[in-house]
Amino acid sequence: MPHKILLLTLLLFFLSACGGTPIDPDTPPEIVYGEDVCFRCGMIISDERFAAALVVEKAANDYEQFVFDDAGEMFAYAAEDADRSRIVRWFVHDYNSREWIDATTAWFVIADSLHTPMGFGVAACAEEAQAQALAEEWQGRVVPFADAAAQLSDAGGEADHGHQ
């Protein structure tokens, strides 16, 4: 009898492990740089300054994280998604600290002289003053989330990154 209980316990353990850990929509993903790939283009994510992520609700309280090598890829993907309302969180890295921040409160620098992994020329900052300093350095402009989303989703096929 103890063997049956042990086998049943092990079986339940393995079955629960197969389901994976539920995703907390408020927690940004952990990216393994140099190994994980961009959800949109399949390129290896190697520069955390430009990495971005979306949390999407697949079903009620069932979430999935999509990671991107360039914030521009995130915005372009969101524009292509037929059911954009499924997106519950947007994350980007602060260019200076390299920490995950909420993209909806970030300030974005868009500059032709900024070389990003997929050529969108966009970096995010947690503070507007930091973004202004980078914009001056790169001869770019500072925009809030909504403007960045609109401008970069429109440029989805125009950036020099091979998705044309």
C-alpha positions in Angstrom: 0.0 0.0 0.0 2.8 2.6 0.8 4.2 2.0 -2.7 0.9 2.9 -4.3 0.7 6.1 -2.3 4.3 6.9 -3.3 3.6 6.2 -6.9 0.4 8.2 -6.9 2.2 11.2 -5.2 5.1 11.0 -7.8 2.5 10.8 -10.7 0.7 13.9 -9.4 4.0 15.7 -8.9 5.0 15.0 -12.5 1.7 15.9 -13.9 1.6 19.2 -12.1 5.1 20.0 -13.3 4.1 19.5 -16.9 1.6 22.3 -16.7 4.3 24.8 -15.8 4.1 27.7 -13.4 1.3 30.1 -13.9 2.4 33.5 -15.2 1.9 36.6 -13.0 0.8 39.3 -15.5 2.5 42.0 -13.4 5.9 40.3 -13.5 8.2 40.9 -16.5 9.7 37.8 -18.1 13.2 36.5 -17.5 15.1 36.6 -20.7 18.2 34.5 -21.3 20.3 36.9 -23.4 22.1 35.2 -26.2 19.6 32.3 -26.2 16.0 33.4 -26.1 14.5 34.6 -29.4 12.3 37.4 -30.5 8.6 36.3 -30.7 8.1 38.3 -34.0 11.3 37.9 -36.0 13.0 34.9 -34.4 16.3 36.6 -33.9 18.3 36.0 -30.7 17.8 38.6 -28.0 21.2 39.9 -27.1 20.9 43.6 -26.0 18.8 44.1 -22.8 18.7 47.9 -23.4 16.3 47.4 -26.2 14.4 44.2 -25.2 10.7 44.4 -24.6 7.8 42.1 -23.7 4.1 41.8 -23.8 1.8 39.8 -21.4 -1.2 38.5 -23.3 -4.3 36.9 -21.7 -5.0 33.7 -23.7 -8.1 32.8 -21.6 -9.4 33.9 -18.2 -6.5 34.2 -15.8 -4.2 32.3 -18.3 -1.3 34.5 -19.4 1.5 34.2 -21.9 4.6 36.3 -22.2 6.0 37.4 -25.6 9.6 38.7 -25.7 11.1 41.0 -28.4 14.6 42.0 -29.3 13.6 45.6 -30.1 10.7 47.7 -28.6 9.8 48.5 -32.2 9.1 44.8 -32.8 6.8 44.8 -29.8 4.8 47.7 -31.1 4.7 46.3 -34.7 3.5 42.9 -33.3 0.8 44.6 -31.3 -0.4 46.5 -34.4 -0.6 43.2 -36.3 -2.5 41.3 -33.6 -6.2 41.1 -34.5 -7.2 41.0 -30.9 -5.1 43.7 -29.3 -7.4 43.8 -26.2 -5.7 40.5 -25.1 -2.6 42.5 -24.2 -2.6 43.2 -20.4 0.9 44.5 -19.8 3.7 46.1 -21.8 7.3 46.0 -20.6 10.5 47.7 -21.8 13.9 48.1 -20.4 15.1 51.5 -19.2 18.0 52.3 -21.5 20.3 53.6 -18.6 19.5 51.2 -15.8 18.5 48.2 -17.9 15.7 47.5 -15.5 12.3 46.4 -16.6 9.8 49.2 -16.5 6.1 49.6 -17.4 6.1 50.7 -21.0 2.9 52.6 -20.6 4.6 55.1 -18.3 7.9 55.2 -20.1 9.3 58.0 -22.3 10.5 56.9 -25.7 13.4 58.3 -27.7 13.0 57.8 -31.4 16.1 58.7 -33.5 17.4 57.7 -36.9 21.0 57.7 -35.5 20.1 55.2 -32.8 21.1 51.7 -33.9 18.8 49.1 -32.3 18.7 45.4 -33.0 16.0 45.6 -35.6 16.5 49.1 -36.9 13.5 50.8 -35.3 15.7 53.4 -33.6 13.8 53.5 -30.3 14.9 53.4 -26.6 12.9 53.7 -23.5 13.5 55.7 -20.3 11.7 55.7 -17.0 12.3 59.5 -16.5 11.5 62.2 -19.1 14.7 64.1 -18.2 16.8 61.0 -19.1 14.9 60.7 -22.3 15.5 64.4 -23.2 19.3 63.9 -22.6 19.4 60.9 -24.9 17.3 62.7 -27.5 19.8 65.5 -27.6 22.7 63.1 -27.9 21.1 61.2 -30.8 19.3 64.1 -32.4 16.0 62.4 -31.8 12.6 63.2 -30.2 10.9 62.2 -27.0 7.4 60.8 -27.1 5.1 59.2 -24.5 3.9 55.6 -24.9 0.7 56.3 -26.9 2.7 58.3 -29.5 5.5 55.7 -29.7 2.9 52.9 -30.2 1.2 54.8 -33.0 4.4 55.9 -34.8 6.2 52.6 -34.4 3.3 50.4 -35.4 2.9 52.5 -38.5 6.6 51.9 -39.3 6.3 48.2 -38.7 7.1 47.4 -42.4 9.3 50.4 -43.0 12.1 49.9 -40.5 15.4 48.6 -41.9 15.1 45.2 -40.4 14.1 42.8 -43.1 10.3 42.6 -42.5 9.5 44.6 -45.6 
